[in-house]
Amino acid sequence: MTRFQNPPDGISQEALAGLVAEAVQQALTQHGALLDAEALASASKIAGHVAAALAFLPPAQRLAITSFKGAWTGLVADFFRAMADRIASDGSAVSDRVFERAPLKPETTRPTPPRIAERAADLQSMLIEDWAGEVAGSTYLEEKLRIPRSTLHRWQRRGEVVALRKGGRKHVFPLAQFVDGRPVPGISDVLLAITSPRLAWFWLSRPSPELDGRVPIEMLREDMVDDVVQAARALP
């Protein structure tokens, strides 16, 4: 199966993008959107590619995006402004393949990402379910993943699993960190580098600038432990 293959129905990412684009174009036309033919086609293609890309993301990345509660309108406007500036600066034209991944241009200097604590500054005031993705307590893990409570608590004491405090003394555990009933390798090393479980899971579950936009927990699930641990240790 290729990376563009959707297991449930076999439709490709490109085909799904085309279907969404057609539906969006019809909707814009029916509601009298004031766009010329080229802008109408571009808007439809953009919507199609964005929706299709989201549908084919790994679960952790989808959770990270769907948990975002910010201003989507401002975010999209910023994207288009940046896109327009980039096109204007290098003189390139928008083509039908603009959304395909292109090789990155070499840079003389790489911007320093903000400190991990700055990126996660609002976590204390947010519900765990709004930012951490799917989580579960010890009862669920024992019943569904067959992880005994004693084993789970031992992992927690040893810093081998991410446990997020919810309420008073209760803890919940992000499900994406488990494979075959065990925490993925590398969790303990990340927790040594980022001692706050909330900050650690925030970093693990989101695209990381330190890893060229890849999601650390997905990399750990693919046994890319060294890359993730080195990035965690180098965090400002």
Number of C-alpha atoms within 10 A of each C-alpha: 7 6 9 15 14 15 10 6 7 10 12 17 20 14 13 17 21 18 15 20 24 15 14 20 19 13 13 15 13 9 8 8 11 10 13 9 8 9 11 17 15 18 15 23 22 17 19 24 22 14 16 22 16 15 15 17 14 11 15 23 20 17 19 18 16 13 15 11 9 8 8 10 9 9 10 11 11 12 12 11 11 12 13 12 12 12 13 11 9 8 9 9 9 12 8 9 8 10 12 8 7 8 6 6 6 7 7 6 6 7 8 9 13 11 11 16 17 10 13 14 11 9 16 9 7 10 10 19 11 15 20 25 22 16 18 14 17 19 13 14 20 16 10 10 16 13 17 15 14 11 12 20 15 13 17 16 11 10 18 22 26 24 24 20 14 13 7 6 6 11 16 18 24 20 19 20 24 17 12 9 15 16 20 22 20 23 23 20 19 27 21 16 17 19 13 15 18 20 18 21 25 20 22 25 24 22 20 17 14 18 15 8 10 17 22 28 26 22 18 21 17 11 14 15 19 14 15 26 20 15 16 24 14 10 14 10
